[in-house]
Amino acid sequence: MRNNKLLPGILVPLLILSSAAIGLAQRTGPGGTLDPVSRAPGFIVFGDVEVIGEGVDQKPLTFTLILYTRNGLVLDRQRVGSKGRYQFNNVALGDYDIAVEFEENEVSRTHIKLTGTLTRFRQDISLEWRSGAPAVSAKPATVSPEDAYDRKGPNKSRFEKAEEALDKKDYDKAVALLTQIIADDPQDFQAMSELGTVYMFQKNPAEAEKAYLRATEVRPTFFLALLNLGRLRLRQKSFDGAITALDRAVTVQPASAEANYLLGDAYLQIKKGSKAVGYLNEALKLDPAGKADAHLLLAALYNGAGMKDKAANEYEEFLKKKPEYADRKKLEAYIAANKAK
């Protein structure tokens, strides 16, 4: 099954294949019983990245694939070319997002759920290149030509080496190279944003925030830095700060389901449910399956407000999209007890 998604601009991600788990082996413990999740070696998440379109064979395209937890923690990242293959190893059971970035812009995001006893999970991604394509409404973030940065002289080579170092998890080298780029060119907002991401991998949120902030000061409309800044602040429970960044991100990219979802979540955290509802519903409108968890947030909001029939409706919609949900029976019991007749 293919899930079509259009993106405007120079690069137009078109198709993202639906998730397909491939079971090659079961995890078993002594006596043939299934091992607890805590002792499981983890999944291998992999897939092919294919880019189609007129003239694409003449273009050396490189993409960064990032594996996120559902609360925005970056677990891993890899760079692949068109017609390349990615692979994330030892991924635990749970829900994740795979984001695709091109030239420091997020152009696609898809949700996956790892369940059961299978050890390999395949998620193929297909993108379409359209030279000079007009702007078109889309679910993921768009590629903005104004966010492209023309790096000159040695900084171009340094940035490529920093990306290679990051792929190899040589974070100290990546920091040194990116810091050198920024010292030579204080306007390189992409390098600043990438530096923030490296600091996130180093579990240094204070420095990551400084880097993202600097990127947004140089380029106030740089969506990726705004999104990552908001995601970081949300994780740090700096909810007002998260709202400030995410509100700007939604203004820049109103068609970003991720930005709308995170902004809605941030408003829930400060108990402004009336504002949260609009953004969560917009996230569902833009990406019904990928942002299905928004139904759970809305249900919790309505339940707390005593609107149990509305909460039941949200749970019902969630189960339509996520029928394999682990606590399905609990939600079904709530629906049966509270759904309006």
Residue pairs with C-beta under 8 A, 6 or more apart in sequence:
1 17
1 18
2 15
2 16
2 17
2 18
2 126
3 15
3 16
3 17
3 18
3 110
3 289
4 14
4 15
5 13
5 14
5 15
5 16
5 108
5 138
5 139
5 140
6 12
6 13
6 14
6 136
6 137
6 138
6 139
7 13
7 14
7 107
7 108
7 136
7 138
7 140
7 141
7 142
7 143
8 133
8 134
8 135
8 136
8 137
8 138
8 142
8 143
9 133
9 135
9 142
9 143
9 144
9 145
10 129
10 130
10 131
10 132
10 133
10 143
10 145
11 61
11 102
11 107
11 127
11 129
11 130
11 143
12 53
12 127
12 128
12 129
12 130
12 133
12 136
12 143
13 100
13 107
13 108
13 125
13 127
13 128
13 140
14 52
14 126
14 127
14 128
15 125
15 126
15 127
15 128
16 108
16 110
16 125
16 126
17 47
17 123
17 124
17 125
17 126
19 110
19 112
19 113
19 121
19 122
19 123
20 121
20 122
20 123
20 124
21 114
21 116
21 118
21 120
21 121
21 122
22 118
22 120
22 121
22 122
23 116
23 117
23 118
23 119
23 120
24 118
24 119
24 120
25 119
26 34
26 117
26 118
26 119
27 34
27 35
27 39
27 40
27 41
27 117
27 119
28 34
28 35
29 35
29 36
29 39
34 117
37 92
37 93
40 92
40 93
41 90
41 119
42 89
42 90
42 91
42 92
43 90
43 91
43 92
43 93
43 114
43 118
43 119
43 120
43 121
44 87
44 88
44 89
44 90
44 91
44 119
44 120
44 121
45 67
45 87
45 88
45 91
45 96
45 98
45 112
45 114
45 121
45 123
46 85
46 86
46 87
46 88
46 120
46 121
46 122
46 123
47 85
47 86
47 122
47 123
47 124
47 125
48 83
48 84
48 85
48 124
48 125
49 63
49 65
49 80
49 81
49 82
49 83
49 84
49 85
49 86
49 100
49 124
49 125
49 126
49 127
50 82
50 83
50 124
50 125
50 126
50 127
51 61
51 82
51 83
51 126
51 127
51 128
51 129
52 126
52 127
52 128
52 129
53 128
53 129
53 130
53 131
54 129
54 130
54 131
55 129
55 131
56 82
56 129
59 82
59 129
60 81
61 81
61 82
61 102
61 129
62 79
62 80
62 81
62 102
63 79
63 80
63 81
63 82
63 84
63 100
63 101
63 102
63 127
64 77
64 78
64 79
64 100
64 101
64 102
64 163
65 77
65 78
65 79
65 80
65 86
65 98
65 99
65 100
65 101
65 125
66 74
66 76
66 77
66 98
66 99
66 100
66 101
67 74
67 75
67 76
67 77
67 88
67 91
67 96
67 97
67 98
68 74
68 75
68 96
68 97
68 98
68 99
69 75
69 94
69 95
69 96
69 97
70 94
70 95
70 96
70 97
70 293
71 234
71 235
72 231
72 232
72 234
72 235
72 262
73 235
74 197
74 200
74 201
75 88
75 91
75 96
76 88
77 166
77 167
77 197
78 86
78 87
78 88
78 167
79 163
79 164
79 167
80 86
82 127
91 114
91 121
92 114
93 114
93 115
94 113
94 114
95 111
95 112
95 113
95 114
95 293
96 111
96 112
96 113
96 114
97 109
97 110
97 111
97 112
97 258
97 290
98 109
98 110
98 112
98 123
98 125
99 106
99 108
99 109
100 106
100 107
100 108
100 109
100 125
100 127
101 107
101 224
102 143
103 143
103 147
103 148
103 149
103 190
104 147
104 149
104 190
104 193
104 194
104 224
105 141
105 142
105 143
105 144
105 147
105 223
105 224
106 140
106 141
106 223
106 224
106 227
106 256
106 258
107 127
107 140
107 141
107 142
107 143
108 125
108 127
108 140
109 140
109 141
109 257
109 258
109 287
109 290
110 123
110 125
110 290
111 287
111 289
111 290
111 291
111 292
112 121
112 123
113 322
113 324
114 121
115 324
115 326
135 142
137 255
138 255
139 255
139 257
139 286
139 287
140 255
140 256
140 257
140 258
140 287
141 223
141 224
141 227
141 253
141 255
141 256
141 258
141 259
142 253
142 255
144 221
144 223
146 221
147 190
147 219
147 221
147 222
147 223
147 224
149 188
149 189
149 190
151 159
151 181
151 185
151 188
152 185
154 184
155 181
155 184
155 185
155 188
155 191
158 177
158 178
158 180
158 181
159 177
159 178
159 181
159 190
159 191
159 194
161 173
161 177
162 173
162 174
162 177
162 178
162 181
162 191
162 194
162 198
163 174
163 194
165 171
165 173
165 174
165 177
166 174
166 194
166 197
166 198
166 201
169 201
171 198
171 201
171 202
174 194
174 198
175 195
175 198
175 199
175 202
178 191
178 192
178 194
178 195
178 198
179 195
181 188
181 191
182 188
182 191
182 192
182 195
185 191
186 218
187 218
188 218
189 214
189 215
189 216
189 218
189 219
189 222
189 225
190 215
190 222
192 211
192 212
192 214
192 215
192 218
192 225
193 211
193 212
193 215
193 222
193 224
193 225
193 228
195 211
196 207
196 208
196 209
196 210
196 211
196 212
196 215
196 225
196 228
196 229
196 232
197 208
197 228
199 205
199 207
199 208
199 211
200 208
200 228
200 232
205 232
205 235
205 236
208 232
209 229
209 232
209 233
209 236
212 225
212 226
212 228
212 229
212 232
213 229
215 222
215 225
216 222
216 225
216 226
216 229
216 245
216 248
219 225
220 248
221 252
222 252
223 249
223 252
223 253
223 256
223 259
226 245
226 246
226 248
226 249
226 252
226 259
227 245
227 246
227 249
227 256
227 258
227 259
227 262
229 245
230 242
230 243
230 245
230 246
230 249
230 259
230 262
230 263
230 266
231 242
231 262
233 239
233 241
233 242
233 245
234 242
234 246
234 262
234 265
234 266
234 269
237 269
239 266
239 269
239 270
240 270
242 262
242 266
243 263
243 266
243 267
243 270
246 259
246 262
246 263
246 266
247 263
249 256
249 259
249 263
250 256
250 259
250 260
250 263
250 279
253 259
254 260
255 286
256 286
257 282
257 283
257 286
257 287
257 290
257 291
258 283
258 291
260 279
260 280
260 282
260 283
260 286
260 291
261 279
261 280
261 283
261 291
261 293
261 294
263 279
264 275
264 276
264 277
264 278
264 279
264 280
264 282
264 283
264 294
264 297
265 276
265 280
265 297
267 273
267 275
267 276
267 279
268 276
268 297
268 301
273 301
273 305
276 297
276 301
277 298
277 301
280 294
280 297
280 298
281 294
281 298
283 291
283 294
284 291
284 292
284 294
284 295
288 321
289 321
292 318
292 321
292 322
293 318
295 314
295 315
295 317
295 318
295 321
296 314
296 315
296 318
298 310
298 311
298 314
299 310
299 311
299 312
299 314
299 315
299 318
300 311
301 311
302 308
302 310
302 311
302 314
303 311
308 338
309 338
309 339
309 340
311 334
311 338
312 334
312 335
312 337
312 338
312 339
312 340
313 339
315 331
315 334
315 335
316 335
316 339
318 325
318 331
319 325
319 328
319 331
319 332
319 335
325 331
